[in-house]
């Protein structure tokens, strides 16, 4: 019995601390590669939308997608030009396929409403309009703030309006 007591080591303990493993929550940033690799390995494979079901697009399908993307980009550019261009309107309406795009421009914002005739869904977008004039620029220059250098460079122009 005396030998068992002599061989027994003294008990020691340390404080338990909780730490996140995920670096998004404040954990060790060196864990990110490991966690990403583990998550990627557990993710089920996703199927692409190929015409033949194999998941790969043909050259013709890729070309058709690129043409469609370019046409939609040009169309959206012309809509933006009509709303914010050199001669902007205060309101208007465009019809593109099954979608009706209407806009209303006020002094403080631009309201854009996109209505899909096929589904009946409406998407509303509100974008504030930036308006600086010389009086605002000069008062900002007097405050000595970080914006004062911008305001001083704009002080030479009479009015700056834009989005």
C-alpha positions as CSV (number, residue, x, y, z in Angstrom):
1,X,0.0,0.0,0.0
2,X,2.9,2.3,0.9
3,X,4.4,1.5,-2.5
4,X,1.2,2.5,-4.4
5,X,1.1,5.8,-2.6
6,X,4.7,6.5,-3.4
7,X,4.2,5.6,-7.1
8,X,1.1,7.7,-7.5
9,X,1.8,11.0,-9.3
10,X,0.4,14.2,-8.0
11,X,-2.7,15.4,-9.7
12,X,-2.4,18.4,-12.1
13,X,-5.0,20.3,-14.1
14,X,-5.2,23.2,-16.4
15,X,-8.0,25.7,-17.2
16,X,-10.3,24.5,-20.0
17,X,-10.7,27.1,-22.8
18,X,-13.2,27.0,-25.7
19,X,-11.9,28.1,-29.1
20,X,-13.7,28.1,-32.4
21,X,-12.1,25.9,-35.1
22,X,-13.7,27.8,-38.0
23,X,-11.7,30.9,-38.9
24,X,-14.9,32.6,-39.9
25,X,-15.9,32.6,-36.2
26,X,-12.5,33.7,-34.9
27,X,-10.7,30.4,-34.9
28,X,-7.2,29.7,-36.1
29,X,-6.8,31.0,-39.7
30,X,-4.4,28.1,-40.5
31,X,-7.4,25.7,-40.3
32,X,-9.2,27.3,-43.3
33,X,-7.5,25.1,-46.0
34,X,-8.2,21.9,-44.1
35,X,-11.8,22.8,-43.4
36,X,-12.4,23.8,-47.0
37,X,-10.9,20.6,-48.3
38,X,-13.0,18.6,-45.9
39,X,-16.2,20.4,-46.9
40,X,-15.4,20.0,-50.6
41,X,-14.7,16.3,-50.2
42,X,-18.1,15.9,-48.5
43,X,-20.1,17.9,-51.1
44,X,-22.0,15.7,-53.5
45,X,-21.1,16.1,-57.2
46,X,-23.3,18.5,-59.1
47,X,-24.7,17.9,-62.5
48,X,-24.3,20.6,-65.2
49,X,-27.1,21.4,-67.5
50,X,-25.8,19.9,-70.7
51,X,-28.1,19.0,-73.6
52,X,-27.1,15.4,-73.7
53,X,-27.2,14.9,-69.9
54,X,-23.4,14.4,-69.7
55,X,-22.9,17.8,-68.1
56,X,-20.7,19.3,-70.9
57,X,-21.9,21.9,-73.3
58,X,-21.2,21.7,-77.0
59,X,-19.4,24.5,-78.9
60,X,-22.8,25.6,-80.4
61,X,-24.4,25.8,-76.9
62,X,-21.4,27.8,-75.5
63,X,-21.6,30.2,-78.5
64,X,-25.4,30.6,-78.0
65,X,-24.9,31.4,-74.3
66,X,-22.2,34.0,-75.1
67,X,-24.4,35.6,-77.8
68,X,-27.4,35.7,-75.3
69,X,-25.2,37.2,-72.6
70,X,-23.8,39.9,-74.9
71,X,-27.3,40.8,-76.2
72,X,-28.7,41.1,-72.6
73,X,-25.7,43.2,-71.6
74,X,-26.3,45.6,-74.6
75,X,-30.0,45.8,-73.7
76,X,-29.3,46.6,-70.1
77,X,-26.8,49.2,-71.1
78,X,-29.4,50.9,-73.3
79,X,-31.9,50.9,-70.5
80,X,-29.3,52.4,-68.1
81,X,-28.4,55.0,-70.8
82,X,-32.1,56.0,-71.1
83,X,-32.5,56.4,-67.4
84,X,-29.2,58.1,-66.5
85,X,-27.7,59.3,-69.8
86,X,-27.1,62.8,-71.1
87,X,-30.8,63.4,-71.7
88,X,-32.4,61.3,-68.9
89,X,-36.2,60.9,-68.7
90,X,-38.1,61.3,-65.5
91,X,-40.2,58.2,-66.2
92,X,-40.5,55.5,-68.8
93,X,-41.4,52.0,-69.7
94,X,-39.6,49.3,-71.7
95,X,-41.0,45.9,-72.8
96,X,-38.5,43.1,-73.3
97,X,-40.1,39.7,-74.1
98,X,-42.4,38.8,-71.2
99,X,-40.9,41.5,-68.9
100,X,-42.1,45.1,-68.5
101,X,-39.5,47.5,-67.1
102,X,-40.7,50.8,-65.8
103,X,-38.7,53.5,-64.1
104,X,-39.4,56.8,-62.2
105,X,-36.6,59.2,-61.5
106,X,-36.9,61.8,-58.7
107,X,-34.4,64.2,-57.2
108,X,-33.3,61.8,-54.6
109,X,-33.7,58.3,-56.1
110,X,-34.4,56.1,-59.1
111,X,-37.2,53.5,-58.8
112,X,-37.0,50.6,-61.2
113,X,-39.8,48.1,-61.4
114,X,-39.5,44.8,-63.4
115,X,-42.7,42.9,-63.9
116,X,-42.6,39.4,-65.4
117,X,-45.9,38.8,-67.3
118,X,-45.4,35.0,-67.4
119,X,-45.1,34.5,-63.6
120,X,-46.7,37.7,-62.3
121,X,-43.6,38.5,-60.2
122,X,-42.5,42.1,-59.6
123,X,-39.0,43.1,-58.6
124,X,-38.5,46.7,-57.3
125,X,-35.1,48.3,-57.2
126,X,-34.4,51.7,-55.6
127,X,-31.1,53.5,-56.2
128,X,-30.3,56.7,-54.5
129,X,-29.0,59.6,-56.7
130,X,-25.8,61.3,-55.8
131,X,-26.0,65.1,-56.0
132,X,-23.2,67.4,-55.0
133,X,-23.2,71.1,-55.6
134,X,-20.6,73.9,-55.1
135,X,-22.1,75.0,-51.8
136,X,-21.9,71.5,-50.3
137,X,-18.4,71.1,-51.6
138,X,-17.2,74.4,-50.1
139,X,-18.8,73.6,-46.7
140,X,-17.1,70.2,-46.7
141,X,-13.8,71.9,-47.5
142,X,-14.2,74.1,-44.4
143,X,-14.6,71.1,-42.1
144,X,-11.1,69.9,-42.7
145,X,-12.3,66.3,-43.1
146,X,-11.0,63.6,-45.3
147,X,-13.6,64.5,-47.9
148,X,-12.2,68.0,-48.1
149,X,-9.7,67.1,-50.8
150,X,-12.5,65.6,-52.9
151,X,-14.6,68.7,-52.3
152,X,-11.8,71.0,-53.3
153,X,-11.2,69.1,-56.5
154,X,-15.0,69.4,-57.3
155,X,-15.2,73.1,-56.3
156,X,-14.1,74.1,-59.8
157,X,-17.3,72.5,-61.3
158,X,-20.6,74.1,-60.8
159,X,-22.7,71.0,-60.3
160,X,-22.0,67.3,-60.2
161,X,-25.0,64.9,-60.5
162,X,-24.8,61.2,-61.0
163,X,-25.4,57.8,-59.7
